[in-house]
Amino acid sequence: MCTAAACMAKDLYFGRTLDYDCAYGEEIVVAPRGYALDFGGPAPLKSRYAMIGMAHVEAQTPGGQDWPLYYEAANEKGLCIAGLNFPVSAMYAAPRPGRENIASWQLIPWLLGQCESLAQVRGLLAGINLTDAPFGPALPPARLHWLMADKTGSLVLEPTAQGLKVHQNPVGVLTNEPPFEQQLLMLGSYRQLTAGPPQNRFAPGLKLPEYSRGMGAMGLPGDLSSPSRFARAAFVKLNSVWGETEQERVGQFFHVLGAVEQPRGCCRLADGAQELTLYTCCCNADKGVYYYTTYGNRQITAVDMHRADLDAAVLARYKPVTGEHILRQN
């Protein structure tokens, strides 16, 4: 399970936690403009725009082209997309003649390679058929929904039994189940919360002590379920104070997602596996810099897409730093 957020703080900052019980050899991957991706059409599509994000790279055929299966990515125009687990409600369609048939695992590079804004994304989504085609026998389609953002705002795309739904997202946060509209409705349960001192509304004239700081947020859920993480991430994000420097804003974004991270052992699955936050990322979409931490390395590491050759014909791949780096002062 995961949490994603988009924050406007001078620049657009976009990122997510990846919460799961195992890793798949993911890497930070830059797909340059010259990298041809075969979407099953008459000819491979060369991206108009380069992109950077975390991906599992898989060969399309033995000895064939490497495919970046992006978990999330941002392109050089500042458009960002993240796919999050949507295991109960997601429903893809069978391929249909006369439509632009795009598999779920193709969606992120297909949109980021062609679009520079959410307005263009909406135009392309109106003509696609999002299919259940697997990448291969060992890689069935993941059941996902997507958070998309640019400097104008954010959208949620959900494939459901009723078809593709596109929602305006006023809070810029997404988790997993239930569907986005229900999660947004459930925020109404917390409308009394405040980052400031709470008002005494319990009973007129009854003197009640404010015995601790932070009591305005009493009732904010602290568990690891998707609806609780949605409410907590939205509260923290929408009440955050952003600094003046890049370092301050990046640090603040990691604190926002730190409010929903999962420590090892606190989310145990029926088979005995333990879900944890494998990595957290924050991309400055304006500058094309991808920042990340991993479960074993709390130090923020950065990969700048503009330091790669964006006109190359091969992927630029960077293995995440996973070992803890501790600064010793004496």
Salt bridges, closest charged atoms under 4 A:
ASP11 OD2 - LYS287 NZ 2.57
GLU27 OE1 - ARG317 NH2 2.81
GLU27 OE2 - LYS319 NZ 3.88
GLU58 OE1 - HIS56 NE2 2.67
ASP66 OD2 - ARG317 NH1 3.58
GLU72 OE1 - ARG16 NH1 2.95
GLU76 OE2 - ARG33 NE 2.87
GLU158 OE2 - HIS145 ND1 2.79
GLU158 OE1 - HIS167 NE2 3.52
GLU181 OE2 - HIS167 ND1 3.88
GLU246 OE1 - ARG249 NH2 3.91
GLU261 OE1 - ARG298 NH1 3.08
ASP286 OD2 - LYS151 NZ 3.00
ASP311 OD1 - ARG33 NH1 2.71
